């Protein structure tokens, strides 16, 4: 009798707590839907001079250094909660680590493997956290994201249960936010999916699903969306030093790289999301502060589509350096990566011949021997530096957990680093929550970013590209490109095409009119802004991007009124970006 009463009471308490939890959930969702409302798709950001003026004349609650995914996550979180927030980025938004990823929103199957094999709770927590966020960040910008089937080839029968059970566990952790069930495919089914897979000793494969996205473009649109909701963001603005009131930071000095003007920005709280440079920024305020980062770099190459399954991904389960390598169908090409090498931090890091040759070797080993990838087939190669939270117990950077950390130093600088793209929103939410609590910053609402629609997402469906083709009277390839790059904001191109359009180059859907659109709608100020983080052609075909420098430069020269000296300077800066994607390495 006593147990019956006890279980009844426990059941009632659990039921009440569930009702309260669901009430809060629906209350926040209703608040978010009301706040985000219907977005103005014709809206444009302020001019650069107006943005700089706002930065000069505002005492921000929060100021952010670094415009990668983490910085943008913090900026959007703060702005949508009614907190005044500014952000500066030394180069273009997402031009560093955030544009050099494997382009996956994922929990990380290799992290799950480490969690199980090494009994590492931190790795498991990372996977669980990322899988909880994966569908949220995919829904935020559906036109830049897709669910992708990925194959794990199996060459030993004894490994079938290992991969199958492991990926089923991955599905189970995903719960209701799963993108689809994993399944076993026979040898013939695997070959049908990927005819160019290495067939010697092939037993079959296990497939699972993760999310793929256009990282550089997503980062830019986060910046534009943050601006739409009240953040003041500026790219090409270098952080120089902090200013203090006693021993507490109250602002920074920075320099506009476009016109070389130096100016002060005031703030109550400074967030450091400068990625690999986080320790350097901390050292400008506290000399000889204890480093919190260990850096490693990862290299990726882009090759013809024949080296991956059509519209799918493929995994090299054990590279010669002990990692997992991905072969991903990406923008009509194959993206292969990546490596993991301990390194020192450097700006605009360039890929090496050694890493290029390593990835070519991996591609040739795991694809049919009738195929032969050579250096001349490689379209682009780039390297990104990972800011890993230091863990002295790990023997290599590959073993370090990709967890994030939020650190508040004695000068009140808040450093957010580590982590991965998939949890950028969650990192922003956790950071702003902590700042509100510690610094007593006022917020007018709870976090609602899990329901945030990135500009262009409202009203977007898979039918958008077909409607654009009819509405704008443009070919299907251009319509698909516009729909999957700009979402419903692509309807603004009716003002730019004016009944006609000009292709930039054969074999690609980019148009000359996009250059002006990106200038006016997406804060593009340099040639490299267009060719890399807006159109992304620099990341997928660096030689063709090089050929477009002159065309883009002429349009921007006319729009901004550049003189010949400025034209030459901007062209030179763009060439420096070309080198980060291996132009000199690949041109011969």
Secondary structure, DSSP 8 states (H G I E B T S, - for coil): -HHHHHHHHHHHHHHHHHHHHHHHHHHHHHHHHHHH-S--TT-----HHHHHHHHHT-EEEEEEE--SHHHHHHHHHHHTTT--EEEE-SSSTT-SGGGSS-SEE---HHHHHHHHHTT-HHHHHHHHHHHHHHHHHHHHTGGGEEEEEEEEEE-SGGGHHHHHHHHHHHHHHHGGG-S---EEEEHHHHHHH-TTB--TT--EEEEEEEEEE-HHHHHHHHHHHHHHTT-EEESSEEEEEEEEETTEEEEEEEEETTT--EEEEEEEEEEE--GGGHHHHHHTTSTT----EEEEEEEEEEEEGGGS-TT-EEEESS-TTS--EEEEEETTEEEEE---EE----TT----HHHHHHHHHHHHHSB-TT----GGG--EEEEEEEEEE--TT-SSGGGS---EEEEE-TT-EEEEEE--GGGHHHHHHHHHHHHHHHH----SS---GGG---TT-TT--TTHHHHHHHHHT--HHHHHHHHHHHGGGGGGGHHHHTT---BSSTTS--BHHHHHHHHHHS---SHHIIIIIIT-HHHH-HHHHHHTHHHHHHHHHHHHT--HHHHHHHHHHHHHHHHHTTHHHH--
